[in-house]
Every structure is written in C-alpha cells, then in structure tokens.
Amino acid sequence: MSPVLREDALDDAAAIEAADPQDMLRAVASSGAQVRTAAAASEEAGLARLAADDRPRSVVVLGMGGSAVAGDVLAAAAGPACPVPLVTHRGYDLPAWVGAADLVVAVSCSGRTEETLSALDVAVRRGSRLLVVGAEDSPVHERARQARGLFVAAPQGRQPRASLWSLATPLVVAGHHLGLLPTGGPGLAETLEATAARLEQVADRCRPTSDAPLNPGKALAHDIAGALPMVWGTSPLGGTAAYRFACQLAENAKAPAVSGLLPEANHNQVVCFDGPYGALAAGGGPDEDLFRDRVDDTAAPLRLRLVLLRDARDHEHPQTARRAAVSRALADARGVAVSELVAEGESGYERLAELVGVTDYASVYLALLHGVDPTPVSAIEDLKQQIAR
C-alpha cells in the first residue's frame, strides 16, 4: 500500500522547521563544515605519520550503519586503481586473514558500537596497525590509547547517519598519506576544500526556502513519494551513493528501497520491471497523479521507480553507460518512471559529495512528505535494549 502523502508539506519553510523538531535538515546542511573540521582534526592527530611506515597489505574498515559507510566512501574515493584491497567489515570478529600486515580502521561515531568493539579487540590481539575514529573518552578511544593507535575524535551531537563527512574525511586523509588515492589530480587540500564547497552548494540548492523543481532534494522526494525506489549506481562510486541513499530512506523516511550497481543489476533486479511492482502491472504509469485523493483508494499498490545515480561521463565504463541508457528505455517502455542524478566534480570524493548530498536531503524531505519525524529510530533503539538485556 502507498503511504498517505502530505501534498503541501514542502511548500512552507516554517512548516518544514516545525515538522523537523530535532533539526535533521540542519545537520545535513553542516556537511561542508564537517569536511573542513575533520580535515583539521586529522592533521592534528598526526595521520601524516602513516606515510612513514610501509604501505599495509590491506585496509580493513570496521563499522556498522552510518559509521560503516565511511569505509565505502574511502573505497569510492580511492577508485579501482587503489594499490591494496579496501574492505568494509560489518559485524563481529574479523576474517582470519587479517593480521599484523594490515591496517585496521575502526569507525564508531558513538564509540560504543558492540560489533565494532568486538572486531577491534581481535585486531588488537593480532597486532594490526590501528586507526580509530570515534567519540572521545569512549571505549573505542580507550582501545586506541591502550594499543597506541592513531585516534581522530568525531564531533558529537548529531546522529551517526548525519555525521558521514566527519567520519569519512579522516579515512580519505589517511588514504592520501598511504598513497591509496588517484595521483595526477588535485592535491589533498584542494580535494577536501572542493568537496566542502560542493556540499555547501548542494545545501544552498536544497535549502527549505527553495522550491522544487529548482530544489533537487525536494524534486527527488516528490519523484519517489508513494513509490518503491530501485536505486542503481553506474560506477562503484555511484553504487556507494545508491546504498547510502537506501539506508537514509530507511532511517530518515522509514521507507524501503532497493539498491544496486550496474552492470550487476541488469542481471537480476531489472526483471522487477515486469513484476507486481512494475507500473503497468500496478495499473499506473510515470504520469500518475501522486497526490490524488486516496481516501477511498484502499487498493493503491506500491510501484517501482528507477533512480539512476550516474558518475561523470569519463568515469563510467562505456558499456555501463550504454546499459544505463538501455535500462532507462526498458523502464520507460514498461511505464516505470525514472529519476536521474549526475555527479559533478574533479575528484571521486567531490563527485560522491554531489550524489550523497542531494539524496540525503531527499530522504529527509520524503520523511516530511509522509508526515514522519526524520530523526528518531525507535526500532533500532528497541532492538539495542532487547539485545543488551
């Protein structure tokens, strides 16, 4: 069943502020400042010392939820030319192959994530090199101190999912000093400043006082309202943004989504165009009136909407770009509506900021369209309490 939509929810900036009592939009707007603050904290923490040692055999990032996405961001920024494997480990324990030759990076915004602490303890016992990003005076900080690992403090006061750039920027700084990022482009300082500026541009375009369609965050929220988004990236960077968007829709809008990466999604998820959630099977189409009176429309089915998160043209494989175009044509032919965002920027970090910035705003605006407070995550809190008993 499609959710009840509040057609005028995004028309009034004052109403938006009232519907967002814990200031999730303000937290999203802080993204550019997060990059600059985290860059300074990373240098103060001495991450440049990573260059003094041999390059690690691999980099394994420990984290859960919004903290774990920082590892995905590092891999996206490093790109396919990264000289060592980059692995994001979400869970307890550690793979058996991780040892003293590897750099283990533990990311926990709260500093208390039990899965991350469990895996970090294993890394300490195995003698892995350590970098920890998290809350000061927390359990992860104490473990970093005891094991003489590098530590970067993560500012508190925001939800972990709204602190991505505080958590990811130290990893990108570390990647630079380890020689994992692409060479021949802008330097580290230029990359970080361009990324911060890009996020500020997104914040200006997506501000509550800016109306759709000039506001890409509001426009995308309207596009996917009442639909089941199937979000596909067209490069590893776009795939990271797609997964992040699906997570943000779950936590902010309390709404489901499916994420995928081309070309793999063409080998499985594309078949959903012909299934019960396809627009033709659902009796709708791309031009259906999202805001029609649904009082008596008790049988309104949930339908797919394809969202393509495109990397810059010269960073997509030519065949993947062709697959994206054909996928769009197949969706159009079957009445499945399509939205598309294209990354801009010179570095991978900046291009990712464009996609994540807009989709973060869209997830909050979708929550407001549904009449949902984007900040609370009651189900997660209930689960944590019951696990802790």
C-alpha positions in Angstrom: 0.0 0.0 0.0 1.2 3.5 -0.8 1.7 5.8 2.2 -0.5 8.8 2.7 1.2 11.9 1.2 1.0 15.4 2.5 1.0 17.4 -0.8 1.8 20.8 0.8 4.4 19.5 3.3 7.4 21.0 1.5 5.8 24.3 0.4 6.3 26.3 3.6 9.8 26.7 5.2 8.2 27.4 8.6 6.1 24.2 8.4 9.2 22.2 7.4 11.0 23.5 10.5 8.1 22.6 12.7 8.0 19.1 11.2 11.7 18.6 11.8 11.9 19.3 15.6 15.4 17.7 16.1 16.9 19.6 13.1 17.9 16.8 10.8 17.9 19.2 7.9 20.3 21.5 9.8 22.5 18.5 10.5 22.6 17.6 6.8 23.4 21.3 6.0 26.5 21.0 8.2 28.2 18.6 5.8 30.6 21.1 4.2 31.7 22.3 7.6 32.2 18.7 8.7 34.7 18.1 5.9 36.8 21.2 7.0 36.7 20.4 10.7 37.5 16.7 10.2 40.4 17.6 7.9 42.0 19.8 10.5 41.4 17.2 13.3 43.0 14.5 11.1 46.2 16.5 10.6 46.3 17.4 14.3 46.0 13.7 15.1 49.2 13.0 13.1 47.8 10.9 10.3 50.7 12.1 8.1 52.8 9.6 10.2 51.1 6.8 8.2 53.4 7.7 5.3 56.5 6.8 7.4 55.7 3.1 7.5 55.4 0.6 4.7 52.1 0.5 2.9 49.8 -2.0 4.6 48.8 -5.2 2.8 45.2 -4.2 3.1 43.0 -1.7 4.8 40.0 -3.1 6.7 37.4 -0.7 8.0 35.3 -1.7 10.9 31.9 -0.2 11.4 28.1 -0.5 11.4 25.3 1.6 10.0 26.2 5.2 9.1 29.7 4.7 10.5 30.5 1.8 8.2 29.6 3.9 5.1 32.8 5.8 5.8 34.7 2.7 4.6 32.6 2.6 1.5 33.4 6.3 0.9 37.1 5.6 1.2 36.9 2.8 -1.4 34.9 5.0 -3.7 37.4 7.9 -3.4 40.4 5.5 -3.9 38.7 4.0 -7.0 39.6 0.9 -9.0 43.3 1.8 -9.2 43.8 1.5 -5.5 47.0 -0.5 -4.9 45.7 -2.5 -2.0 42.4 -4.2 -1.1 39.9 -2.0 0.8 37.4 -3.9 2.8 34.5 -2.7 4.9 33.7 -5.2 7.7 30.3 -5.0 9.2 30.0 -7.4 12.1 31.6 -9.2 15.0 35.1 -10.8 14.9 37.4 -10.5 11.9 38.3 -12.5 8.9 41.1 -15.0 9.7 43.5 -13.4 7.2 43.6 -10.0 8.9 46.8 -9.6 10.9 49.8 -7.5 11.6 50.5 -6.6 8.0 47.1 -4.9 7.7 45.8 -1.5 8.8 42.5 -1.8 10.7 40.4 1.3 10.9 37.6 1.3 13.5 34.8 3.9 12.9 32.2 4.3 15.6 30.5 7.7 15.9 29.3 6.9 19.5 32.5 5.0 20.3 30.3 2.2 21.8 29.2 0.1 18.8 29.4 -3.5 20.1 30.2 -5.2 16.8 32.9 -2.7 16.1 34.4 -3.1 19.5 34.4 -6.9 19.1 36.3 -6.8 15.9 38.6 -4.1 17.2 39.6 -6.3 20.1 40.5 -9.1 17.7 42.6 -6.7 15.6 44.5 -5.5 18.8 45.2 -9.2 19.8 46.6 -9.9 16.3 48.9 -6.8 16.3 47.2 -5.0 13.4 48.1 -1.4 12.8 45.2 0.8 14.1 43.4 4.0 13.2 40.3 4.8 15.3 37.7 7.4 14.5 35.0 7.9 17.2 33.9 9.8 20.3 36.5 11.0 22.8 36.7 9.2 26.1 34.7 6.3 24.7 35.5 2.6 24.6 37.0 2.8 21.1 39.2 5.7 22.2 40.4 3.7 25.2 41.3 0.8 23.0 43.2 3.1 20.6 45.1 4.6 23.5 46.0 1.2 25.0 47.2 -0.2 21.6 49.0 3.0 20.7 46.9 3.5 17.6 46.1 6.8 15.9 42.9 8.4 17.0 40.7 11.1 15.5 37.8 12.5 17.6 34.4 12.5 15.9 32.2 15.5 17.0 29.1 14.6 18.9 25.6 15.9 18.9 24.4 14.6 15.5 23.0 11.2 14.5 25.8 9.0 13.0 24.0 9.0 9.7 24.2 12.8 9.7 27.9 12.7 10.5 29.2 10.9 7.4 31.7 13.6 6.4 33.1 13.9 9.9 33.7 10.1 9.9 34.8 9.7 6.2 37.2 12.6 5.9 39.8 11.2 8.3 39.8 8.0 6.2 40.3 10.0 3.0 43.2 11.9 4.7 44.7 8.5 5.7 44.2 7.2 2.2 46.2 10.1 0.8 49.1 9.6 3.2 49.1 5.9 2.4 49.2 6.5 -1.4 45.8 4.9 -2.0 44.1 7.8 -3.8 44.5 8.6 -7.5 47.5 10.6 -8.5 47.8 13.3 -11.1 44.7 15.2 -10.0 44.2 17.8 -7.3 46.1 17.5 -4.1 44.6 16.6 -0.7 43.9 20.1 0.4 42.3 21.1 -2.9 40.2 17.9 -2.9 38.9 18.5 0.6 38.1 22.1 0.0 36.4 21.4 -3.3 34.3 18.7 -1.6 33.3 21.0 1.2 32.4 23.7 -1.3 30.4 21.2 -3.3 28.4 20.2 -0.2 27.7 23.8 0.6 26.4 24.4 -3.0 24.1 21.4 -2.5 22.9 22.8 0.8 22.1 26.1 -0.9 20.2 24.5 -3.7 18.3 22.1 -1.3 17.5 24.7 1.4 14.0 24.6 2.8 13.2 28.0 1.3 14.0 26.8 -2.2 11.0 25.2 -4.1 11.0 22.3 -6.4 11.9 21.8 -9.2 14.8 24.2 -8.5 15.4 22.3 -5.3 16.8 18.9 -6.4 16.3 17.3 -2.9 12.6 18.3 -2.9 12.2 17.3 -6.5 13.6 13.8 -5.9 11.5 13.4 -2.8 8.3 14.2 -4.8 9.5 11.7 -7.5 9.8 8.8 -5.2 6.9 9.6 -2.9 4.4 6.7 -2.9 6.9 4.5 -4.8 9.4 1.8 -4.2 12.7 3.3 -5.3 15.1 1.0 -7.1 18.4 2.9 -6.9 21.2 1.9 -9.2 24.8 3.3 -9.4 26.6 3.4 -12.7 30.1 3.1 -11.2 31.5 1.9 -7.8 31.2 5.5 -6.6 27.6 5.6 -7.8 26.9 2.2 -6.1 28.2 3.6 -2.8 25.8 6.6 -3.2 22.9 4.2 -4.0 23.5 2.1 -0.9 23.8 5.2 1.2 20.5 6.5 -0.2 18.7 3.3 0.6 20.0 3.4 4.1 19.0 7.0 4.5 15.5 6.3 3.2 15.2 3.6 5.8 16.4 5.7 8.8 15.1 9.1 7.9 11.9 8.4 6.0 11.3 4.9 7.5 10.7 3.8 3.9 12.1 0.8 2.0 14.3 0.9 -1.1 16.4 -1.4 -3.2 19.9 -0.5 -4.2 22.1 -2.0 -6.9 25.1 -1.4 -9.1 25.3 -1.7 -12.9 26.1 -3.9 -14.7 25.2 -6.5 -12.0 21.6 -5.1 -11.5 21.0 -5.8 -15.2 21.4 -9.5 -14.4 18.7 -9.7 -11.7 16.9 -6.6 -10.5 15.9 -5.4 -13.9 13.3 -8.2 -14.0 11.3 -6.4 -11.4 10.1 -4.1 -14.1 7.9 -6.9 -15.2 6.7 -8.0 -11.8 3.9 -7.0 -9.4 5.5 -3.7 -8.5 6.0 -2.6 -12.1 3.8 0.4 -13.1 1.9 -1.4 -15.8 1.1 -4.4 -13.5 0.1 -1.9 -10.8 -2.3 -0.1 -13.2 -0.3 3.1 -13.0 2.5 4.8 -15.0 5.1 7.5 -14.9 2.5 10.3 -15.3 0.2 9.0 -12.5 -1.1 11.8 -10.1 0.8 11.1 -6.9 -1.4 13.5 -4.9 -4.8 12.3 -6.0 -7.4 11.8 -3.2 -6.6 8.4 -1.7 -9.3 8.3 0.9 -11.2 5.7 -1.0 -8.2 4.3 -2.8 -7.6 1.4 -0.4 -6.1 -0.8 -3.1 -3.4 1.6 -4.3 -0.4 -0.6 -4.9 3.2 0.3 -4.3 5.1 0.7 -7.6 8.7 0.9 -8.7 10.6 4.0 -9.6 14.1 3.6 -11.0 16.6 6.1 -9.7 19.9 6.3 -11.6 22.9 7.8 -9.8 25.3 8.5 -12.6 29.1 9.1 -12.3 30.7 11.7 -14.5 30.8 10.5 -18.1 34.5 9.9 -18.2 34.3 7.8 -15.1 31.7 5.3 -16.3 32.7 2.3 -18.3 31.3 2.8 -21.9 29.3 -0.4 -21.7 27.9 0.5 -18.3 26.8 3.9 -19.7 25.1 2.1 -22.5 23.4 -0.3 -20.0 22.1 2.7 -18.1 20.6 4.2 -21.3 19.0 0.8 -22.3 17.8 0.3 -18.7 16.1 3.7 -18.8 14.5 2.8 -22.1 13.2 -0.5 -20.8 11.7 1.2 -17.8 10.0 3.8 -19.9 8.6 1.2 -22.2 7.1 -0.6 -19.1 5.7 2.5 -17.5 8.3 2.6 -14.7 9.2 6.2 -14.0 12.9 7.2 -13.9 14.8 9.8 -12.0 18.5 10.5 -12.7 21.2 12.4 -10.9 24.7 13.0 -12.4 27.8 13.5 -10.3 29.9 16.6 -10.8 33.4 17.3 -9.6 37.0 16.5 -10.3 37.9 14.1 -7.5 35.9 11.0 -6.5 35.3 12.5 -3.1 33.8 15.6 -4.6 31.6 13.7 -7.1 30.4 11.4 -4.3 29.5 14.5 -2.3 27.2 15.7 -5.1 25.2 12.5 -5.1 25.1 11.8 -1.4 24.4 15.5 -0.6 21.3 15.6 -2.8 20.0 12.2 -1.8 20.5 12.9 1.9 18.2 15.9 1.5 15.7 13.9 -0.5 15.5 11.3 2.3 14.6 14.0 4.9 12.1 15.7 2.6 10.4 12.3 1.9 10.0 11.8 5.6 8.2 15.2 5.8 6.0 14.3 2.9 5.0 11.2 4.8 4.4 13.2 8.0 7.3 11.4 9.7 9.9 12.9 12.1 13.2 12.0 10.3 15.4 11.8 13.4 14.1 9.1 15.8 15.0 5.5 15.1 12.8 3.8 17.6 13.0 0.3 16.2 16.9 0.4 16.4 16.7 1.6 20.0 14.2 -1.1 20.9 16.4 -3.7 19.3 19.5 -2.5 21.2 17.7 -2.5 24.5 16.5 -6.1 24.0 19.9 -7.3 22.9 21.5 -5.7 26.0 19.2 -7.5 28.4 
